[in-house]
Structure formats: structure tokens, C-alpha cells
């Protein structure tokens, strides 16, 4: 027995030595078959991807400031009087020409009625003077005919030879001619006087009519109105208060048209122009943005090397108010067909700080991560414009890695674990 055991032990030692010379066994796969060294070292890295798209992206300039009203005024009363009623209050939206308050109307109403009565009387006088002109003209025309007839009779008698007509008859015809001439001249003078009186009557009627208009205006002043549509920001009077002429009653602000004046560094002057789109944000309405437009760019540079820019905003909802602090984003330029990638896709080289992305491309029956150098163009909140610089650049429709790329170097197999971020 002992020699047999010795032979068996020697055989086991020989087999062990043989296995050591062959090295360790490779790991087995899920089916129990051993994996190769390359397969064991190339397990796909889990990553998340988003698709590269083409779309518009803008370069913007951000600034802040306080909104101001483009149009506001103090509404004054144009005549003195006692406030009988207040029609509007602070914060109320009013339309143009809307009544704001009522002053005592008794005195201006009496003055208006008196002016109208005077105007009616002056009108009747002017009408009567016009009729007198007609009568006087008729009288003048009649006397001119009588004078012409008397002149004809005198001339006829004057042509007769002496002895045929008595001297007394010729003198009678002369007297008749002279008399009718004087009557005609007197009638013409009367006509001129009537015409002058008629002009005076017409002028008096016109003056009386103007007084009626002034009295009507004075009566209208008893009810001051809004000069333009807006919001009552302040009320300065009370009901029952006596107001002097030109005393302020209300302050009116047009909140539908606001402006934002900001000073920007002069280096932006070549890139600013009227008509550029602006977006406003305010903490009063954190979930909303408001459209505005760059209206004016100052032609001069200020002492501190800045230029004044006026931004204008029109609003229908009247949410923004004068004095409100806002953040403005000015769109300097827009590229309509930019290659867009998620901001999470951009990785920066620790050596030179150069940006690059990893795109997923097929390689046989697997997918690998390929490193591509890019430049960064315009930026927005969640996306950036990438500008390819390599020979095989990323293109529209490529899947770019947005998570899981920290340990990648390029060329590794990857496994997309979530496609929900693609868009």
C-alpha cells in the first residue's frame, strides 16, 4: 500500500506544477464559459445620451434696471371751484377723456346762459342790420333811376332853341335834377352807414358767440378729464375741498408703455441697434417673461465709457409697473441653423481647457464612445452651440453623451441606459 500512495502523491504534485505554468483560469461568463482577457476588460460603460439637433440660438446681453413710465402727468383743475364728487380713485384704470371729478357747476352754468342770451340778441341785431342794408340798397337804386330821369329831362330841355322853352321851365328841370342827385347821395351815405352798422352787429355777434364758447369751456372745466388712458397713481384732493385754478387733483400714469434706460459698456456699441428683441423678467412674476424692444441707442458715449440704451415695452395686461426692478436680456444676434447640444455634453480638457464631446457611434455589433474636439459658440440656459473642428465632426442626429463620460477617454464600448433624454 505504501508504494502505491507514494506514486499517487507524485502524480498530484506533477499536475499542480503543470497548472501553475499555464496561469490562472479566465473568468466565466453567465453561461459558465470562460471569457477572453479582451472581453473581460471591455465591459460597456453605462451612459446617457441626447441627440444633436439644429435650431436657432442667440447671443444675448444681460442688464438690469428700474422701469419708468414713458408718459405721465399731473392733472390740474383749470378753474377754481368746490369739489362736489370724486369719480375715480388711486389704482383705477381710466380711458382718455374719462371724467375724474366734478366741481360746482352753478356759477359757470349761469355765465353760459347769459352768454347765450347775449349771443341771441347780437344775432338778431346782425340780422336786422342785414335787412336794413337791403332796404337802403333798394332806396339807392330807386333814387338813381329818378336822378337819371331828371337828368334826361334837363338835357332834353337844354337842347331846345331859345324862344321855344321858357327859362323858368329849364331852371325847373335843373332844380329837379340837382334835387334828385342830392337825394341819391344822401341815400348812398345812409347805405354806407347801414353797412358799417351791420359790420358792427356781425362783429358783436361773433364776439358774443366766442363768449358762449368760453363759457362752455369754463363749464367743461368743472369736470376735469383724463388727457390720456392710464392708471391713477395718486389722488391729491378730497370731496368738499375748494380748489384754486391750476391746482393738482390727480397724478396719471400710462402703464401700457414703459421704458428701461440702462448704461452699457461702449464695446457693445457696434452690436446694438434699434429694433433688437429684448426679454424682461422680474421677481414679481417669476414664472413669466415679457417682450420688449430696444428703441433707442444714444449717439454719444458717456464720461464713464458707457452708452445709454432705451428699452421700450408695450403691455396689454398692465402687469409691469413703473419703478419695478427688472432683468433685461438683449438679443444681439441669432443663428437660425446652429448645431445644438445639451450643456451637460460638453467636457473640458484638464490640460488645455479645450472643450470636447463624446458621441456614440456603432462599431460592429457594439457601440463605442468617440471623443470629438469642438468649439463653443452661443449659449443659452440649457443648450450650447457646438462648432466642430475635427475631421470627423459630430453631425445632426448623433447621440452625444450627457452623463457617464467622466471616465471615458475615447474608443470605449458604451451601453445607453436611458433614452428618455433624447430630443
Secondary structure as GFF3:
##gff-version 3
##sequence-region A 1 423
A	DSSP	alpha_helix	2	22	.	.	.	ID=ss1
A	DSSP	alpha_helix	37	41	.	.	.	ID=ss2
A	DSSP	beta_strand	45	51	.	.	.	ID=ss3
A	DSSP	beta_strand	53	66	.	.	.	ID=ss4
A	DSSP	beta_strand	68	76	.	.	.	ID=ss5
A	DSSP	beta_strand	81	86	.	.	.	ID=ss6
A	DSSP	beta_strand	93	94	.	.	.	ID=ss7
A	DSSP	beta_strand	101	103	.	.	.	ID=ss8
A	DSSP	alpha_helix	106	159	.	.	.	ID=ss9
A	DSSP	alpha_helix	167	220	.	.	.	ID=ss10
A	DSSP	beta_strand	230	235	.	.	.	ID=ss11
A	DSSP	beta_strand	242	243	.	.	.	ID=ss12
A	DSSP	beta_strand	248	265	.	.	.	ID=ss13
A	DSSP	three_ten_helix	266	271	.	.	.	ID=ss14
A	DSSP	beta_strand	277	281	.	.	.	ID=ss15
A	DSSP	three_ten_helix	283	285	.	.	.	ID=ss16
A	DSSP	beta_strand	290	297	.	.	.	ID=ss17
A	DSSP	beta_strand	306	314	.	.	.	ID=ss18
A	DSSP	beta_strand	325	342	.	.	.	ID=ss19
A	DSSP	three_ten_helix	343	345	.	.	.	ID=ss20
A	DSSP	beta_strand	347	348	.	.	.	ID=ss21
A	DSSP	beta_strand	355	363	.	.	.	ID=ss22
A	DSSP	beta_strand	366	379	.	.	.	ID=ss23
A	DSSP	beta_strand	383	388	.	.	.	ID=ss24
A	DSSP	beta_strand	399	403	.	.	.	ID=ss25
A	DSSP	beta_strand	414	418	.	.	.	ID=ss26
###
